[in-house]
Amino acid sequence: MSDPIGSVRSVRFQLVPAAYVMLLRPAADGGDEVLLQLRQGTGFMDGHWACAAAGHVEAGESVLSAAIREAAEELGVTIEPHEMQPLTTVHRTQRTGDPVDERVDFFFCCRRWAGEPRLMEPAKSAGMGWFPLGALPDPTVPHEQAVLGALHAAHLAPILTFGF
């Protein structure tokens, strides 16, 4: 069978999917606070603040199931699927050419959950805290800071790109 482009065969673009859960609660000033963790021992953006629950979607798993699983594994909270609000999808790259650096990130927020959030994986986190959306700690993982900033400004698009 001949290739429609001729003898040049293209390689399919590959992406690694990940699910992010932003736990939000009302702040005293009327805005919102987000729960963040300080990354350590992960090999990616250690020393940066990041969404308190996030991780790769596993084979055969829906992104919604992955988000709920990550919240349970990393924070010890239970979230009902109807409590998850889709926020945005981020298509991002680190421009290395390595498929592991080509990502699609699905961001959800949640305002109701069962249990008190706590550090469940202390080897991967140097701490956890609630921060106003308008006053994020420095440094915050850049693509997550972009999403949180857009959420705070009420200018969050359904699809964002980062690194292109």
C-alpha positions in Angstrom: 0.0 0.0 0.0 1.4 3.4 -0.9 1.6 6.3 1.4 -0.5 9.2 0.2 2.5 11.6 0.8 4.8 9.4 -1.2 7.8 7.6 0.5 7.8 9.8 3.6 5.8 8.3 6.4 4.7 10.5 9.3 4.9 9.5 12.9 1.7 9.9 14.9 1.9 12.6 17.6 1.8 11.0 21.0 0.5 12.7 24.2 0.6 11.7 27.9 -2.7 12.5 29.6 -2.9 13.8 33.1 -5.7 14.8 35.5 -5.5 17.7 37.9 -7.9 18.4 40.8 -8.0 21.9 42.3 -9.7 21.8 45.7 -11.2 25.3 46.2 -12.8 26.9 49.2 -14.1 30.3 50.0 -11.5 32.8 51.4 -12.2 35.4 54.0 -12.0 38.2 51.4 -14.8 36.7 49.3 -12.5 35.1 46.7 -11.3 31.5 46.6 -8.4 29.6 48.0 -6.7 26.6 46.3 -5.0 23.8 48.0 -1.4 23.3 46.8 1.5 21.0 47.6 5.2 21.8 47.5 6.8 19.2 45.2 9.8 17.2 46.3 11.4 13.9 45.3 9.4 13.6 42.1 12.0 14.5 39.5 9.7 17.1 37.9 9.5 20.7 39.2 10.7 19.8 42.7 10.7 22.9 44.9 7.6 24.3 43.1 4.1 24.6 44.4 1.5 22.6 42.4 -2.1 21.4 42.5 -2.5 19.2 45.5 -3.8 16.3 43.5 -2.6 15.4 40.0 -1.3 12.5 38.0 -1.2 10.4 34.9 -4.3 8.8 33.5 -3.7 5.0 33.6 -4.4 2.6 30.7 -8.2 1.9 30.5 -9.1 4.6 33.0 -11.2 7.7 32.2 -9.8 11.1 33.0 -12.6 11.7 35.5 -11.8 8.4 37.3 -8.1 9.3 37.3 -8.9 12.7 38.9 -11.0 11.1 41.6 -8.3 8.4 42.2 -5.5 11.0 42.5 -7.5 13.0 45.0 -7.9 9.9 47.2 -4.3 8.7 46.8 -2.6 12.1 47.4 -5.0 13.8 49.7 -7.1 11.1 51.4 -10.4 12.7 50.3 -13.4 11.2 48.5 -15.0 13.1 45.7 -18.2 12.1 44.0 -18.1 12.4 40.2 -20.9 15.0 40.1 -18.8 17.3 42.3 -16.0 17.5 39.7 -16.3 20.6 37.5 -14.2 20.6 34.3 -12.2 23.8 34.0 -9.9 23.6 31.0 -7.6 21.4 29.0 -4.0 22.3 28.5 -2.0 21.0 25.5 1.6 21.6 26.4 5.1 20.7 25.3 8.6 20.9 26.6 9.9 20.8 23.0 12.3 17.9 23.6 10.8 15.7 20.9 10.4 12.9 23.6 6.8 11.7 23.8 6.9 11.9 27.6 7.3 15.7 27.3 4.2 16.1 25.1 1.2 16.4 27.4 -2.5 17.0 27.6 -3.7 18.1 31.0 -7.3 18.0 32.1 -8.1 20.4 35.0 -11.0 20.0 37.3 -12.1 22.0 40.3 -14.0 20.7 43.3 -15.7 22.6 46.1 -17.2 19.6 48.0 -15.5 16.4 49.2 -15.5 14.0 52.1 -12.6 13.9 54.5 -10.0 16.4 55.6 -7.2 16.9 53.0 -3.9 15.6 54.3 -0.5 14.6 52.9 -0.7 11.0 51.9 2.6 10.8 50.0 5.1 12.7 52.2 8.1 11.5 50.1 6.7 13.5 47.2 5.7 16.7 49.1 7.5 19.1 51.4 4.2 20.6 52.6 0.7 21.7 51.7 -1.3 24.8 52.2 -4.3 26.9 51.1 -3.5 30.0 49.0 -5.7 32.8 47.6 -6.0 32.5 43.8 -4.7 36.0 43.6 -1.6 35.4 45.7 0.0 32.2 44.7 3.3 31.1 46.3 6.5 31.5 44.4 7.5 29.4 42.6 4.4 27.7 41.2 4.6 25.2 38.4 4.4 27.5 35.3 1.5 25.8 33.4 -0.5 25.4 36.6 0.2 29.0 37.5 -1.2 30.0 34.0 -4.4 28.0 34.7 -4.8 29.4 38.3 -4.2 33.0 37.1 -6.8 32.7 34.3 -9.2 31.1 36.8 -8.7 34.0 39.2 -9.1 36.6 36.4 -12.3 34.8 35.2 -10.7 34.4 31.7 -10.2 30.7 31.6 -10.6 29.4 28.1 -11.8 25.8 27.5 -8.5 24.9 25.8 -5.1 26.4 26.5 -1.7 25.8 25.0 1.6 26.1 26.8 5.2 25.9 25.5 4.4 26.1 21.8 
